[in-house]
């Protein structure tokens, strides 16, 4: 099975999961910070990462274009 890397949207902690959407949805909370919000590493630019980490958690709201997958 193909493995893919996902990143925590809060602290940037990375982990590998099976390449299926079901596996991504079962990622659970980040073992590093406890946040439950993930994105595929390949989908994030350095600018995206910086903007996410600079924005307080209580102000985060994601609305992605159709066909764009984020794991939360």
C-alpha positions in Angstrom: 0.0 0.0 0.0 1.2 3.5 -0.8 2.0 5.7 2.2 1.6 9.4 2.3 2.8 12.1 4.7 0.3 14.3 6.6 1.1 17.3 8.8 -0.6 18.7 11.8 -2.1 22.1 11.0 -1.2 23.5 14.3 2.4 22.5 15.1 3.5 20.9 11.9 4.1 17.5 13.3 4.3 14.9 10.6 3.2 11.3 10.3 2.8 8.7 7.6 -0.5 7.0 6.9 -1.9 4.6 4.3 -2.7 6.4 1.1 -6.5 6.0 1.4 -8.9 8.7 2.5 -10.3 6.3 5.2 -6.8 6.2 6.8 -6.5 10.0 6.7 -9.9 10.4 8.4 -8.7 8.1 11.2 -5.5 10.1 11.9 -6.8 11.3 15.3 -5.2 14.0 17.3 -1.6 15.0 16.9 0.6 13.2 19.5 2.8 16.3 19.7 0.2 19.0 20.5 -3.2 17.3 20.6 -4.7 19.3 17.7 -7.1 17.4 15.4 -6.5 18.9 12.0 -4.4 17.4 9.3 -3.5 18.1 5.7 -1.4 16.2 3.1 2.1 17.5 3.3 2.3 17.6 -0.5 -0.6 20.0 -0.6 0.9 22.6 1.8 3.3 25.3 0.6 5.8 27.0 3.1 3.5 30.1 2.9 0.5 28.0 3.9 2.4 26.5 6.8 3.5 29.9 8.1 0.0 31.4 7.7 -1.6 28.5 9.6 0.8 28.7 12.5 0.6 32.4 12.8 -3.2 32.4 13.0 -4.6 31.6 16.5 -6.6 28.4 16.7 -9.8 30.1 17.6 -9.7 32.1 14.4 -9.1 29.2 12.0 -11.8 28.3 9.6 -11.1 26.4 6.4 -13.2 26.6 3.2 -11.4 24.7 0.5 -12.2 24.8 -3.2 -14.0 21.7 -4.6 -11.8 18.8 -5.2 -9.2 20.0 -2.7 -8.7 17.5 0.2 -7.7 18.4 3.7 -7.8 16.0 6.6 -9.5 17.5 9.7 
